[in-house]
Each structure stands twice: as C-alpha cells, then as structure tokens.
Amino acid sequence: MDPLETPIKDGILYQQHVKFGKKCWRKVWALLYAGGPSGVARL
C-alpha cells in the first residue's frame, strides 16, 4: 500500500461473526481504498 494513498470512504462497518455458536454483529472502523488497474478495491 502506498503511503500517499487516501481512502475514498471511512466509517463504521458492521461485520457478522459467530460467537459461541450464535451469530453476532461486530462494529469495526474501516477505510475503503479505490480499485487499481486490476479493479480490486481494499478495506
């Protein structure tokens, strides 16, 4: 990742995970970076 790269969006993302056999939602802070020539964007 290039240090000069700036995120397109940033904010709270709710990620689903399994805790003790039960599905829960985890709140995480995420940054979305633009896709490059290959067309792949990154979180």
C-alpha positions in Angstrom: 0.0 0.0 0.0 1.3 3.4 -1.0 1.6 5.9 1.9 0.3 8.7 -0.3 -2.9 6.8 -1.0 -6.0 8.3 0.6 -9.2 6.4 1.4 -12.4 7.1 -0.6 -14.6 6.4 2.4 -14.2 5.7 6.1 -16.7 4.9 8.8 -18.3 2.2 10.9 -18.9 -1.2 9.3 -20.9 -3.9 10.9 -19.3 -7.3 10.4 -21.1 -10.6 11.1 -19.2 -13.2 13.2 -20.1 -16.4 15.2 -19.6 -16.3 18.9 -20.4 -19.4 21.0 -22.4 -20.8 18.1 -24.5 -17.6 17.9 -24.3 -15.0 15.1 -23.4 -11.6 16.3 -22.6 -8.2 14.7 -19.2 -6.6 15.4 -18.8 -2.9 14.9 -15.4 -2.0 13.3 -13.9 1.1 11.9 -13.0 0.6 8.2 -11.3 2.5 5.4 -12.2 1.9 1.7 -9.4 2.4 -0.8 -10.1 2.8 -4.6 -9.6 0.0 -7.0 -6.4 0.0 -9.0 -5.7 -1.2 -12.6 -6.7 -4.7 -11.6 -10.1 -3.4 -10.5 -9.7 -4.6 -6.9 -10.7 -2.3 -4.0 -9.4 -2.8 -0.5 -10.9 -2.3 3.0 
